Structures are given as C-alpha cells and as structure tokens.
Amino acid sequence: MNKSFNEAVEARRSHYAIGKEIALSDDALRDIVEHAVKFVPSAFNSQSSRVVVLLNDEHDSLWELTRENLRKIVPEEAFGPTNDKMNAFKSGYGTVLFFEDQAIVEGLQAQFGLYKDNFPVWSQQSSGMLQYVVWTGLDAEGLGASLQHYNEVIENDVKKAWSLPEKWKLIAQMPFGKPLAAVNEKDFGPLEARVKVLG
Amino acid sequence: MNKSFNEAVEARRSHYAIGKEIALSDDALRDIVEHAVKFVPSAFNSQSSRVVVLLNDEHDSLWELTRENLRKIVPEEAFGPTNDKMNAFKSGYGTVLFFEDQAIVEGLQAQFGLYKDNFPVWSQQSSGMLQYVVWTGLDAEGLGASLQHYNEVIENDVKKAWSLPEKWKLIAQMPFGKPLAAVNEKDFGPLEARVKVLG
C-alpha cells in the first residue's frame, strides 16, 4: 500500500456492495486492525477501545443474528428492504465490531472527577478516530467497507454469542469485503461556510 | 508530504513544546484543514463539523482569553502550572478550534426521530475523526500539535470574540507550531486483550 495519507483520506468511501473474494490474508487484516488500535490516541492514553473482527462463519452468524432481531421489530410488510440489507452485509468477507470498554471509562471518571462528564464523550471521539483509521486502512488495501449501527438491537446477543465482557459497549459494525460496484459521486457542501481562517 | 497512510498514523503524537517559526504557508495550513473537513465522513453526510483556525494575534488572544478565564476558577497558589501551560500553547503558531453545528444535529433529530438519541453521539464521533485527520495532516507536514479541551471555560467568550453562531458547540482546541522537542516514548498496552479475530 503506497497511498499517501492525503490520497487515502480522499479515497475512503462507503461500499455497500461487497463480496467474499478478497485478495488479502487474514493475517494482513489483523495487521490493519492492530495497527489502528495501537496508534490511534485516547483520552489520558486510556486505550479504551476494543475490537472484534468476525470472519467466515462468524461473520455470517452476525448478520443472521441481526436479521432475526430486526425481524422482531420491523413490520413484516416493510421487512423486504431490511432483509436485502442483511444479505448485502452478509455477502462481505468479515465485520469489524467496535466497542468501548466502560470499565476503563468508569475508572477514569472515578479517578479524575473534574472530567467526569467528559470521559464518555472523549471515548466516543476516540472510537470515531479508530473507526476512521480502520475504514481508511481497509480502503487503502483495496477493500470496501461501510459503518453500521445496529447497536441496541444486537448488543446483548453479540456479547452472548462471542462471550464478550459485559462492560464492552458496542459502538459500531463495519462490514467489509471486495468492492463490487463503483461508488456514486459524493455531495460536498461549500467549505466557506464550514472553515474560517482568521489572523 | 510523501508519507504513506500507515507511516502518518504511526508518526502522529502530542507535541506540547511548539514554536512560531513554521515552514508552512498560511495557504498550506488552510489546505490541510479544508481537505480534512471535505473528506471526513459524517452521519447521513450531514457535514456538521465547523472549524476556525486562529493565527498570529488571534491565536495569541485565544490563549490570553483562556488564561484569564482559568484565573477566575483556579486557586491563585495553584495557578503556576496552568500559567505555564497557557504560555506553552501561546508559543505555537496557531490553533484549530473544532465545533459541531447543533443546528444540523437538531435538524437530523427532528427529521429522523428513530435515531434521535444517536445523532449527538455520531456528531462527536465524526468530530473525533476530523480532529484526528487534521492532527495527522499537520504532523505529516512536520508540525507539532496537541488536543486541548477548555470548552466549558471559554466557549461563550470564544463565540463573542470571533462572532461565531450560537449553535456552534465547541468540542476541542488544537494548538500547533514548530515541534521544539522530541516526544517521549509512548506506552502501548498489549494488543491481545484489545483485539480479537474470530472465524
């Protein structure tokens, strides 16, 4: 991967049409995720992020689990598009699950009372940074990914299915695979209203 | 800047000792910030992030404003280290102020009631992504930066001083400049406890 930082930032997009035939080894996937987890910063270097990468049958199970949980709450006559989405995500090669360990966040809150209300916010910001670096890292290696948020619908069952600690709060799901379609043009609003340089 | 994405991610660190003699033009600084704001993703492509870059006298004013507001709440006998910090940040070349436009977030909440509670969280995650990309972008160009959070202490005065919209919520401050000292070794915890690959 020889993309510059700027090129990688420009190239990263949401890919919803993904397949299982990827050109990357499972070890290379692990390297991308571990590299991101290692180098992305966290408040007070608390390293509160946790990541589970589901591949093969485990990946398939996640999207079947999500499908069945959604079936309980989405009206049957509206389930078609939801079902299609589950099929699309399941068609990918794997899913990265992002968590924040609330044991760490609560520990910081107990230790540094002055910032009590800030630690959960900083934890979310750090998770955002990590999601971004994994996403861009996968994209730079030729994979396609998107960011999904079925947190409330699946969190308990995910922890049960993969025996994860109770204190790991589920933040996002990133299904990824071989990109199967070109992405659409993205709509960028004018920057003048969003960036000011003064002085 | 020819660093690869991975190299840039590895190199980014917090720099607290910074000076004003930078080798980058103000236009190049603007490019780094605009590039990040343009390409960093946001929930529903809502583009809720706002950035103000303060340079020269405006940068100095920010840290004098922060100093005077802190002087009102930090006990006089403990003010020495706080005062030193203000001097250190003011010694930099500029500061990037990160905001999230609550008019956008509230608009999404009104429009998509199902995700009402999620939009403020996703806005914080997106701001984290943006902070990260600006930070790493500055670092990749040879600048040193750190992330500060004097939000509650300065938000109202900052909006008054630079005539910013009431709905812009201040999220973070990033003073930057010429790095004046080598950074310390960073403490990385073991990855086995933080990353699982299953399947």
Interface residues (C-beta under 8 A of the other chain):
Chain A: M1 N2 K3 S4 F5 N6 E7 A8 V9 E10 R12 S14 D26 L29 R30 V33 E34 H35 A36 V37 K38 F39 V40 P41 N45 Q47 S49 R50 V51 V52 V53 L54 L55 N56 D57 E58 H59 G94 N118 V121 W122 Q124 Q125 S126 S127 G128 M129 Q131 Y132 V133 T136 G137 A140 L147 H149 W162 I171 A172 K186 D187 F188 G189 L191 R194 V195 K196 V197 L198 G199
Chain B: M1 N2 K3 S4 F5 N6 E7 A8 V9 E10 R12 S14 D26 L29 R30 V33 E34 H35 A36 V37 K38 F39 V40 P41 N45 Q47 S49 R50 V51 V52 V53 L54 L55 N56 D57 E58 H59 G94 N118 V121 W122 Q124 Q125 S126 S127 G128 M129 Q131 Y132 V133 T136 G137 A140 L147 H149 W162 I171 K186 D187 F188 G189 L191 R194 V195 K196 V197 L198 G199
